[in-house]
């Protein structure tokens, strides 16, 4: 296996945004190839500013620093974790019975949001800062999806109306400080899993820990610069493309014993389509060597199924 398959390339999205046909094609081919072979890519020059990132991290740290009895006010079990706060240990990986060692907060589309977003009154400017980051990441994600459409030979705006204003979620995660009792039964910060959605955009996390499982079944760390975004394919896009684009299994491992008692913060943006989007495998991705691998299903049906599998919905 070539070295390329064991590394995740860093790509310059300003080439795509230049509008020059040769650069658009170059970026789209590089991104599609990386998604085909690793399921991941690292993006630079994306437009999410250092100030936005700094403000958002400061805001979510302020929320997670609140006492548990204050955070729990923003936990609404009847929303199945789709908005507001989700308590420690509730979510687990598909097929795992152990809750992940994390807590998180969800923000949905601020323009067309159903259910409505939930904003903690204890944290200044949370709504303003959260909405700005959400809309910026959504626009970057839509650009990535345009590039994917070109790579797949689809109309450039194939995904736009199916995704814009849809079910995308920005998740702010706190991997809280641990002790040896927390991890002695094999629990981890985020067990091995594939993401549910089309693509995920991950802002630079505050500490190392993200690892992906390569095609040759080896775990390797993903290391990016603070001003870069890590992008990965989710299960919905793998399903739509009949595995031409791969949803790679990944995890967040526990820190070393010396660093157990430290926090890690991470902000992934999950690009979800509208519930009615048809995830039936594209005809162009099916042939004799690659027969159809999935049953027909809408995005809403798939999300419903997966929320039950990971413990957010009964």
C-alpha positions as CSV (number, residue, x, y, z in Angstrom):
1,X,0.0,0.0,0.0
2,X,1.4,3.4,-0.9
3,X,2.3,6.0,1.7
4,X,-0.4,8.3,0.4
5,X,-3.1,5.9,1.8
6,X,-1.6,6.3,5.3
7,X,-1.5,10.1,5.3
8,X,-4.2,12.7,5.1
9,X,-3.3,15.5,2.6
10,X,-3.7,19.2,3.3
11,X,-5.5,21.0,0.5
12,X,-5.9,24.7,-0.3
13,X,-9.6,25.5,-0.8
14,X,-8.7,29.0,-2.1
15,X,-7.9,27.1,-5.4
16,X,-11.5,26.1,-5.6
17,X,-12.8,29.5,-4.6
18,X,-10.6,31.2,-7.3
19,X,-13.2,30.1,-9.9
20,X,-10.4,29.2,-12.4
21,X,-11.5,26.0,-14.1
22,X,-8.2,24.2,-13.9
23,X,-7.8,25.0,-10.2
24,X,-11.4,24.0,-9.4
25,X,-10.8,20.7,-11.2
26,X,-7.5,20.2,-9.4
27,X,-8.9,20.8,-6.0
28,X,-12.0,18.6,-6.6
29,X,-10.0,15.7,-7.9
30,X,-7.5,15.9,-4.9
31,X,-10.4,16.1,-2.4
32,X,-12.3,13.3,-4.0
33,X,-9.2,11.1,-4.2
34,X,-8.5,11.7,-0.6
35,X,-12.0,10.9,0.4
36,X,-11.9,7.8,-1.7
37,X,-8.7,6.5,-0.2
38,X,-8.6,7.8,3.4
39,X,-12.1,9.3,4.1
40,X,-10.4,12.4,5.4
41,X,-8.8,15.6,4.2
42,X,-7.3,18.7,5.9
43,X,-8.3,22.1,4.5
44,X,-6.6,25.4,4.8
45,X,-7.5,29.0,3.7
46,X,-11.2,28.2,4.4
47,X,-12.4,31.6,5.8
48,X,-13.1,30.7,9.4
49,X,-11.1,33.4,11.1
50,X,-8.8,33.0,14.1
51,X,-11.0,35.5,16.0
52,X,-14.2,33.4,15.4
53,X,-12.4,30.3,16.5
54,X,-11.0,32.0,19.6
55,X,-14.3,33.5,20.6
56,X,-16.2,30.2,20.1
57,X,-13.8,28.2,22.2
58,X,-13.8,30.8,24.9
59,X,-17.6,30.7,24.9
60,X,-18.0,27.0,25.1
61,X,-15.4,26.7,27.9
62,X,-17.4,29.3,29.9
63,X,-20.5,27.1,29.5
64,X,-18.8,23.8,30.4
65,X,-17.2,25.5,33.4
66,X,-20.7,26.0,34.9
67,X,-21.9,23.8,37.7
68,X,-23.7,20.7,36.6
69,X,-26.9,21.9,38.2
70,X,-26.8,25.0,35.9
71,X,-25.9,23.0,32.8
72,X,-28.7,20.5,33.3
73,X,-31.3,23.3,32.8
74,X,-30.4,23.1,29.1
75,X,-30.8,19.4,28.8
76,X,-34.0,18.4,27.0
77,X,-34.3,14.6,26.6
78,X,-37.4,14.9,24.4
79,X,-35.2,16.6,21.8
80,X,-33.0,13.5,21.5
81,X,-29.9,15.5,21.9
82,X,-30.5,17.6,18.8
83,X,-30.4,20.9,20.6
84,X,-28.9,22.2,23.8
85,X,-26.9,20.3,26.4
86,X,-26.3,16.5,26.5
87,X,-25.2,15.0,29.8
88,X,-22.0,13.1,30.5
89,X,-21.9,9.5,29.2
90,X,-25.3,9.5,27.4
91,X,-24.0,9.0,23.9
92,X,-22.1,5.8,23.0
93,X,-20.7,4.5,19.7
94,X,-22.9,2.2,17.6
95,X,-22.5,-1.3,19.0
96,X,-21.0,-0.2,22.3
97,X,-22.7,-0.3,25.7
98,X,-20.2,2.1,27.4
99,X,-21.1,5.8,27.4
100,X,-18.4,8.1,25.9
101,X,-16.5,10.2,28.5
102,X,-17.8,13.5,27.2
103,X,-20.5,16.1,27.4
104,X,-21.6,18.3,24.6
105,X,-23.8,21.2,23.4
106,X,-25.7,21.3,20.1
107,X,-26.6,24.3,18.0
108,X,-28.8,24.0,14.9
109,X,-29.5,26.3,12.0
110,X,-30.2,29.8,13.3
111,X,-32.2,30.9,10.3
112,X,-34.5,27.8,9.9
113,X,-34.3,25.9,13.1
114,X,-36.8,23.3,14.2
115,X,-36.6,22.8,17.1
116,X,-35.4,26.2,18.2
117,X,-31.9,26.7,19.5
118,X,-31.4,26.8,23.2
119,X,-29.1,29.5,24.6
120,X,-27.7,29.5,28.2
121,X,-28.3,32.9,29.9
122,X,-25.2,32.5,32.0
123,X,-22.8,32.9,29.1
124,X,-22.4,36.3,27.4
125,X,-22.9,36.5,23.6
126,X,-23.3,32.7,23.2
127,X,-26.1,33.2,20.6
128,X,-24.2,35.8,18.6
129,X,-20.9,33.9,18.6
130,X,-22.5,30.5,18.0
131,X,-24.7,31.7,15.1
132,X,-21.8,33.4,13.4
133,X,-19.6,30.3,13.6
134,X,-22.5,28.1,12.5
135,X,-23.3,30.0,9.3
136,X,-19.6,30.3,8.4
137,X,-19.0,26.6,8.8
138,X,-22.2,25.8,6.8
139,X,-21.0,27.9,3.9
140,X,-17.6,26.2,4.0
141,X,-19.3,22.8,4.0
142,X,-21.5,23.8,1.1
143,X,-18.4,24.6,-0.9
144,X,-16.9,21.3,0.0
145,X,-20.1,19.6,-1.2
146,X,-19.9,21.5,-4.5
147,X,-16.4,20.1,-5.0
148,X,-17.6,16.6,-4.2
149,X,-20.4,17.0,-6.7
150,X,-17.9,17.9,-9.4
151,X,-15.7,14.9,-8.5
152,X,-18.7,12.6,-8.8
153,X,-19.7,14.0,-12.1
154,X,-22.9,15.6,-10.7
155,X,-24.3,19.0,-11.3
156,X,-22.2,21.4,-9.2
157,X,-25.2,22.5,-7.0
158,X,-26.5,18.9,-6.6
159,X,-26.2,19.1,-2.8
160,X,-27.0,22.7,-2.1
161,X,-30.8,22.7,-1.9
162,X,-30.7,19.3,-0.3
163,X,-28.5,20.6,2.6
164,X,-28.8,24.4,3.0
165,X,-31.1,25.2,5.9
166,X,-31.4,21.4,6.7
167,X,-30.5,19.4,9.8
168,X,-26.8,20.3,10.2
169,X,-25.6,20.6,13.8
170,X,-22.6,22.3,15.4
171,X,-21.5,20.3,18.4
172,X,-19.3,21.7,21.1
173,X,-17.7,18.9,23.0
174,X,-16.0,18.8,26.5
175,X,-13.9,15.8,27.1
176,X,-13.8,16.3,30.9
177,X,-10.9,15.5,33.3
178,X,-10.7,11.9,34.2
179,X,-9.4,9.7,36.9
180,X,-8.2,6.1,36.7
181,X,-11.6,4.8,37.9
182,X,-13.2,6.4,34.8
183,X,-11.1,4.4,32.4
184,X,-10.5,1.1,34.1
185,X,-13.5,-0.6,32.5
186,X,-12.4,0.4,29.0
187,X,-14.4,3.5,28.5
188,X,-12.9,6.1,26.2
189,X,-13.5,9.8,25.3
190,X,-15.1,8.7,22.0
191,X,-15.2,5.1,21.0
192,X,-14.5,4.0,17.4
193,X,-17.3,5.1,15.1
194,X,-18.3,6.5,11.8
195,X,-20.2,9.8,11.6
196,X,-23.9,9.7,10.6
197,X,-24.0,12.7,8.3
198,X,-22.8,13.7,4.8
199,X,-19.5,15.3,5.9
200,X,-18.0,16.6,9.1
201,X,-15.9,19.8,9.5
202,X,-13.7,19.8,12.6
203,X,-12.2,22.9,14.0
204,X,-8.7,22.5,15.6
205,X,-9.2,20.7,18.9
206,X,-7.5,21.9,22.1
207,X,-5.4,18.7,22.5
208,X,-4.4,15.7,20.5
209,X,-6.4,12.4,20.5
210,X,-8.1,12.0,17.2
211,X,-7.1,8.8,15.4
212,X,-8.4,7.2,12.2
213,X,-8.4,3.5,11.1
214,X,-6.6,3.1,7.8
215,X,-7.4,0.6,5.1
216,X,-4.6,-1.7,6.4
217,X,-6.3,-1.7,9.9
218,X,-3.8,0.6,11.6
219,X,-4.7,3.5,13.9
220,X,-2.9,6.7,13.0
221,X,-3.3,10.2,14.6
222,X,-4.7,13.1,12.6
223,X,-2.6,16.2,13.3
224,X,-3.6,19.6,11.9
225,X,-2.7,23.2,12.5
226,X,-5.0,25.4,14.7
227,X,-6.1,27.4,11.6
228,X,-7.0,24.3,9.5
229,X,-10.2,22.2,9.3
230,X,-10.3,18.4,9.3
231,X,-13.0,17.2,6.9
232,X,-14.3,13.6,6.8
233,X,-16.9,11.6,5.0
234,X,-20.0,10.5,7.0
235,X,-22.1,7.4,6.6
236,X,-24.8,9.2,4.6
237,X,-22.3,10.2,1.8
238,X,-20.7,6.7,1.9
239,X,-24.2,5.3,1.4
240,X,-25.1,7.7,-1.4
241,X,-21.9,6.9,-3.3
242,X,-22.0,3.2,-2.7
243,X,-18.7,3.3,-0.8
244,X,-16.8,5.3,-3.5
245,X,-16.3,7.8,-0.8
246,X,-15.5,6.1,2.5
247,X,-16.8,6.9,6.0
248,X,-13.6,6.1,7.9
249,X,-13.8,4.7,11.5
250,X,-12.3,7.1,13.9
251,X,-12.0,7.6,17.7
252,X,-10.7,10.0,20.4
253,X,-8.4,8.2,22.7
254,X,-7.8,8.9,26.4
255,X,-4.8,11.0,27.3
256,X,-1.7,9.6,28.9
257,X,-1.9,8.8,32.7
258,X,-0.1,12.1,33.4
259,X,-2.7,14.1,31.5
260,X,-5.9,12.3,32.6
261,X,-6.9,15.2,34.8
262,X,-7.0,17.7,31.8
263,X,-9.9,18.8,29.6
264,X,-10.1,18.5,25.8
265,X,-12.4,20.7,23.8
266,X,-13.5,20.0,20.2
267,X,-16.1,21.5,17.8
268,X,-17.2,19.4,14.9
269,X,-19.8,20.6,12.4
270,X,-22.0,17.8,11.1
271,X,-23.4,18.6,7.6
272,X,-26.9,16.9,7.5
273,X,-29.3,17.1,4.6
274,X,-33.0,17.8,4.8
275,X,-34.8,14.7,6.0
276,X,-36.5,14.0,2.7
277,X,-33.2,13.7,0.8
278,X,-33.0,10.3,-1.0
279,X,-29.9,8.4,-0.1
280,X,-30.4,5.7,-2.7
281,X,-27.0,4.8,-4.2
282,X,-26.1,6.9,-7.3
283,X,-26.4,4.9,-10.5
284,X,-22.9,6.2,-11.5
285,X,-21.4,4.5,-8.4
286,X,-22.8,1.1,-9.2
287,X,-21.2,-1.4,-11.6
288,X,-20.3,-5.1,-11.8
289,X,-17.2,-4.6,-9.6
290,X,-19.2,-2.4,-7.1
291,X,-22.7,-3.8,-6.8
292,X,-25.3,-1.9,-4.8
293,X,-24.4,-2.2,-1.1
294,X,-27.3,-0.4,0.6
295,X,-31.1,-0.5,0.8
296,X,-33.0,2.6,-0.3
297,X,-33.6,5.1,2.5
298,X,-34.1,8.8,3.1
299,X,-31.8,10.9,5.2
300,X,-34.6,11.3,7.9
301,X,-35.1,7.5,8.1
302,X,-31.4,6.9,8.4
303,X,-30.9,9.6,11.1
304,X,-33.8,8.2,13.1
305,X,-32.3,4.7,13.0
306,X,-28.8,5.9,14.0
307,X,-30.0,8.1,16.9
308,X,-31.5,5.0,18.5
309,X,-28.3,3.0,17.9
310,X,-26.1,5.6,19.7
311,X,-28.4,6.1,22.7
312,X,-29.8,9.5,22.0
313,X,-33.3,8.2,21.2
314,X,-35.2,5.3,22.7
